[in-house]
Amino acid sequence: MIILDGKNLTLKQLNQIARHHEMVKIDEKQYECINKARAYVDFLVEEQKPVYGINTGFGKLATESINKEEVSQLQKNLLMSHACGVGKMLDEDVVRAMLALRVNALIKGYSGIRPCVIEKMVEFLNKNLISVVYEKGSLGASGDLALLSHMSLPLIGLGEVMIDGKVMSADEGLKIKDIKPIEKLSAKEGLSLINGTQAMSAIGGLALYDAIKLMKISNMAFALSMEALKGITSALDPKVHEIRGQEGQKIVASAMKSYLRNSHLAIPQDEKRVQDSYSLRCSPQVHGATYDALKHIKEIVNREMNAVTDNPLIFADEKEAISAGNFHGQPLALAFDYLGIAMAELANISERRIERMVNPQLSNGLPAFLVKKPGLNSGFMIVQYTAASLVSENKVLAHPASVDSIPSSANQEDHVSMGSISARKAKTIVDHVYQVVSMEMMTACQAIDFRGNELLGPVTKKVYDHIRNEIPFLDQDTIMHPYLVKIENIIREDSFLNLFE
């Protein structure tokens, strides 16, 4: 059970809620804040004092007054009219993360939403009723309006839901899960549900969680490739990295050196070989830069997961409702663009190591394309092609979305972040990097078999053995696709990191 208090949600907990269906509960201490904010919204409705989104229209229509008899219909209309998402459906784990993040923001007591609405969201999470949310349509300012509208419609019995992969009407899904919809939204509640950054936070946050795991796996892939290529370990000497002072570089070099401890394949420089190519010698510098990037991005995402991103904001103690711009996704847009760029570089250097292993002119004595009878067999030739294709696609995807903006709502909303696009691109890049790094590991294991796996260090030998339990040495051509799928699945398993952490 994870207790949500609006202050301490972590990336690990978000992953547990989203992917492992961890139950959630609202911290009882938050109800006082929630109720105070709600009482002030009710006061504003009765006083008929014009406050954006409570008794006015939205966006450019903020000058249009709404009488108090129509404020409930206003909120329902908002959800229906803003549910304009298109494209593929978001994965179940992303929608669960969206719900959890929105709950965590609303319970801070600055949104003016009733407790029963937040509790309904928790019920959806705990009973695993998943709203159908379409991936495209957010500009990343005024919140992820379209995506969060699709998430929120089933709370009032509208829209679509998914149960065990089957899409159905919200009405049907609510009956199956024995959940009663909210009969009627009150003033500001529709706006409170959709005015935030929780879609981009969910997509990008889960991608970041995967990227942090992949960072460690990439270091191990490097270690296996070092042994496959008889790399020179002198470049990992801590003295080298200490005098540069870059934290990530030092941490990564130390990890790489520990993985290669007692290896008889990767050894210090000698009279015959004094230095390796950049893809081996500079890996601590390249991987280390990505490590530092991930650390920075995680700090931003952690803050956003526990942030208030609503508008207007209700300050009940001060008797104020302030219209501002906390919904603007610029912090996340920049961070997720950075995530995509940083992870793309891990794939770039990984693919270069694959090329060195399959190229007989670069591999320090390995057979062409790592097969016993090259010519008759193509071996790992097209594995490198596929890796090259993925890293080239990443280069296109790494173009930042955050530098773009387009005005909306009759130019009232004249600068937007495009943060959800940054998040989706980052997720795609991270998925590609998993594929490339898994190909490097599979290629390295094939190369190591030509060297003699008994010469591996004890840490890399554990990883090698784990892979070989599932994927054999390939002595002749076979259909490679199933093995590429299998190796990716192996490195994505949570237990894989336990082999060498």
N, C-alpha and C positions, 0 to 999 in steps of 0.2 A: 504494500500500500504506500503510495506517494502522497504526502500531504502538500497541497498547493497553498502557498501563503503570499504569492505575488512578489517575493523577494529572493528566493533561494533556489529556483529551478535551475538544474544543471543540464548540460548537453547529454550526459550519460542518462539522467532520469528521463529526458525527453525521448531518447532512443528506447528506453524500457517501456514507456507508455505507448509510443507509436508502433513498435515492432514486436514487443513481447506482451502487450495487453496488460501491463501492470495497472491495477486498480488505483483510482485517484479519489481524493477527498479534499474538501475545502477546509482550511484551517478555521476553526470556530472563532478565533480572534478577529477574523476579517469581517464578520457579519455586522459589527457595529459601524465600521466605515461604509460598508455597502448600504446599510439602512439610512445612515445620515445623508448620504449623497442622493438616495432615492427620495427622501423626504423633501430635500431642497428642490428637486425637479418638480415634484407635485405642487410645491408652493409656487413655483414660477408659472406653472400651467394655470393655476387658480387666479393668480394675479394678472395673467395675460400680458406679462411683460415680455416683449419680443426678445427671444433668445434663439440663435441659429440652431436649426435642426430639431428644436423642441416645438415651436409654434411658427416656424417659417419653412419655406421650401428649401431646396438644397442647391449647392453650387451657385450658378448665376441666378437661380430662383430664390435666393436668400431674402430678397426684398418682398416676397409674397407672404402675407400673413395667413396663418391657419387658425381658425377658431378652435376652442378647446374641445368641442364636440367631434372634431375631425382629426385630432392628433393621433388617435389609434390607427385610423385608416391611412393616415400619412405614413406611418411606420411600415405597415403591411405593403403599401404601394411602393415604398422604397425598396424593400427586398425583392418584390416581383420585377420592378422595372430595371433594377440593377443586375439581375441575374442574366447577364449577357455573355457568359463564358463560351468559348468555342475550343475546338481541338480535341485531343485525347482526354480521357478521364485521368485525374490524378490518382496515383496509387493509394491504397488504403492507409498505408503508414503515414503518408503526407497529410491526409485528411484528419487522421487521429492527432497528429502533431498540431495541426491548425486549431483544432478544438481545444486541446490542452493549453496551448499558448494563449488563446483568446480568454479562456477561463482565468488563467493566471494574471492577465492584464485587468480583467473586469473586477476581480475581487479586491483590487487595491483601493477601490472606493472613490474613484474620480470620474466614473462614467454615468452614474445615476440609474443603473439598471436594477430591476428587482431581483432579490435572491432566487426566486423561483425560476427565473430564466437561466441563471447561471447553473442552478442545480439540474435543470433539464439537460443542459450541455454535458454535465458530469454523468447523468444517466445514459445519454447516448454513448459516451466513452465506455462506461463500465459494462454496458450491454452490447457494445460493439455494433451499434447501428451507424453505418457509414454513409454520409451524404455523398451524392455524386457531384463532384466538382470538376469543371472543365478547366484545362491548364492555362488557356490564353485569354487575355482580356483585361489584365491589370496594367495600369500605367505606373504603379508604384508610388502614387501620391494621392491624397484623399483616402489613403489606405488601399488595400487590395480589394476594391469594392466589388467587382464582378465575382471573383472567386469566393470571397467571404459571404456574398449573398447566396450563392449556391449552397454553401455550407450551412447557412442559417435557415433557409426555407423549410426544411423538414421539421424544424422545431415547432413550426406553426401548422404542420400537416401538409405542406406544399412541396413541390419539387420532386426529386428522385433520391432513392437510397440504394445501397448495395448490401446484400446479405450473402455471404459465401460465394462471392463473385457474380451473383445474379442481380441485375438491375431491375428495379420495380418502382412503382409510385410510392411516395412517402407514406401515404395513407395505408397502403398494404404492408409496408415494412414496419410501421408503428404497431399494427395489430399483431404481427408475428412476434415482435419483441416485447409485446405487452407494455407499450409506452403510450401515455396520453399526451397529445400535443398541447402546446400552450394555446388557450382559447383566444386570447387577444393580447397583442402587444400594447404596452402603455407608452406614454410620451418618451421620446428619445431612444427607446430600446432597439428599434431597427438600426438606427444610426450607430448605436454603441456596439452592435454585433459586427458591423462591417467596416467601421472606420479604424483601420489599424494595419500593421505590417505583418500579420501572422501567416499569410500565405507564403510570402517570400522568406520569412523566418523559418517556416516549416520545411520548405523545399531546400533552401540553402543550409539550414541547420543540420538536417540529416545528411546532406552531402558533405558537410564539414566533418561530422562524426566519422563518416566512411573515409574521408581523406586523411584524418589523423591516424587511423588504423593503417591505411595504405602507406603512409610515410614510413612506418616501421618495417612493413613488408618490403618496401623498395630498398631499404638498407640491406635486408637479407638477400634480396635478388642480386644486388651488387656483389655481396660476399660470394655467392655461388658462382657468379660470372668471373670474379677475380680468380677463383680456383680453376675454373674451366679454362681460363686464358693464361694461367700461371703468372698472375699479376704480381707486381712489386709492392710489398706492404710498407715500404719506407715512407710512402706518401701519407700514411696514417699516423706517423709518429706524433704524439701529443705536443711535442715542442714546436712543430710546424704550426699547429692550429692555435696554440696559446699566444704566439706572438702576433697573430692577426687579430685575435680578440673577439671574433664573431661568435656569439653564443651557440647558434644552431650548428655552425660548422664544427665547433669543438665537441658538441654532444653527438653529432652524427659520426664523426671520425672515431670517437671513443667506442660507439656501438659497433661500427664496422670492424674495428680492430679486435674487439672482444669476440665477434662472430668468427673471426679467422684465427683465433688462438690455437696453437699447436697444429696448424695446417702444414702439410708437406707439399702442397701445390702452390700456394701463394706465400712467397718468401721475400726477405729483404733484398735490396739491390746488391748486385755483385759486379765483378769485372766484365761479365758478358752483357748484362742488361742493367742499365742505369736508370731508365725511366720509361713509363708507359704512356700511351695515348691519353688525351684529355678525358675521354669517357670513363677511364679508370682512375687516372691520377687526380682529376678534379672533381670526382664524385662527392667527396665531403663538402666541397665548396658549393656545388650545385644543390645537392640534397639539403645542405645546411641552410641555404637561403630559403628553400621551401619550408623547412622547419620553422624558421623565424616568422615567415609569412603566416603560417597556420596559427602560431601563437598569438599574433596580432589580431587575426580575424576572429579567433575564439573569444578574445576579450570583448570585441564589439558585439558578437552574437550573444554572449552571456548577458551583457547589459540589456540588449534588446529583448531577450526572452523574459526579462523581469521589469519591462518598461511599461509606462502608460502611453499609448499611442492613439488615444481617442480625440475627438473634437465635437462639440466644445468640451472643455474640462470643467468638472464640477468641484469647486472648493467649498465644501459645505460649511466648514468652520468660519470661513471668511465671508460667507454668503455671496459667492461670486461664481459666475459661469463665464469662462474665458475662451473665446475662439482663438485658436492658434494653429500650429502646424506640426504637431508631434507625429502625425500620420505619414509625414514625408519620408520616403524610404532611402534617402541619399546615403546614410551611414552604411546600410546593408548593400545598396547597389555597388558602391565602391568596394566594399569588402568582398562581395561575391565575384566581382570582376577580377579582383586580386587573387581570389581562390582559384579561379579558372586558369589564370596565367601561371600561378605558382605550380599547380598540379600538372599543367601541360608540359612544363620543363622536366618533371620527373619522367614523363613518357618519352620526351625527346632524347634524353641521355640513355634511357633504358633501351630504346630502339637501336641506338648506336652500338651498344654492347652486344645486342643480338647480331647485328651486322658483322661485328668483329669475330663472333664465334662461328658464323656460317661461311665467312669469306676465307679461303685458304691462304690468301696473301696477307691476312691480318691476324690469323688465329694462333700463331706460334705452334704450328705443327698439326693442327686438327684436320681431318679430311674435309673435302669440299662438301658443304651443306650437311655435315655431320651424319653421313651415311656411308656404309661399308663399300658399296658399289655405285659411286656417283656416275651419272650418265644414264645407266639403266634406271637408277632411282634419283629422284629430285630431293629427297630428304626434307630438310627444314627450309628449303629455298623460299617457299611461299608463306611460311610463317613470318619471315622478315618482311615480305610484301605487305601482308595484312597489318603488321605493326606500323610500317611506314604509312599505310593508308590512314590509320587511326591518328597518328601524330600529325599528319597533314590536315586532317579534318579538325583536329584540336586547334591548329593555328588559325583557322577561320573562326572557330567558336570563341577563341580568346580575345577577339576584338571586343573592346568594352561596350556594354550597353549603356552604362551610366553617363557617357558623354553625350548621349542623345536626349532630346526633350521635344515634346510637341504640345501645343496649347490645347486645352479642352474646356468644356462647360462655358462656351461663348467667351473664351479667353479670361475667365475668372481664375481658372486653374492653369496658369501660363508657364509653369515650370514643373516638370515631373521627373521622377528618378529612373524609371524603367527597371526597378529593382527586381521585379519578379522574372524579368527576362535574364538579368544577371544570374539569378539563382538557378533558373532552369538550364542555362548554358553551363554553369559550374557543375551541376549534377551530371550532365551529359559528358563533360570532360572527365570528371572523376570516374565515371563508368568506363570510359575508354582507357584511362590509365590503369584501372584494374586489369583490363584485358591485355594491355601491352606488358605490364609487369609480370602477369601470369605466364605470358609467352616467353619472357626472358627466363623465368624459373624453369620452365619445361625445356627450353633450349639448353640452359646451363646443365641440367641433369643429363641430357643426352651427351653433351660434350664431356662431362666428367667421367662418363662410362668409358670413353676412349682414353682417359688419363689413368683411371684406376680409382674407384670410389673409396678404396681403403686408405687413400692418402688424404682424405678430407679431414678437417678439424672436427672435434667432437660436436660442436654446436651445429655446424652446417651438415654434418652427417645425419643428425636427427631430422633435419628438414628434408634432406635428400631421401632418407628412408621413408618418411611419411608420404612423400610424393610418389615414390616408387611402389608403395603399397597399392596405389590406384592407377598409376600410369607406367607401363613397361618401357624398357629400352626398345626403340623402333629400329630393327635391323634391315627393314625394307619398306618401301612405300605402302601406305595404308590411308584410309580416309582420316584426315587430320581433325576435321571439325569436332567430332565427339570428344577428342582429347583436349581441345582448346576450351570447350565448355567445362569439362571436368576439372581442368587445372584452375580455371577461374573460380569455380565453386569451392575448390579446396582452400584457396587463399582467402576467400571471403568468410569462411567459417570462423566463428569467434574463437574456437579452440586452436586455430592455427598459430596465433600469436603466442600461445602458451609454450610452444616448442622452443622458443628462443628468447622470450622476454625475461 
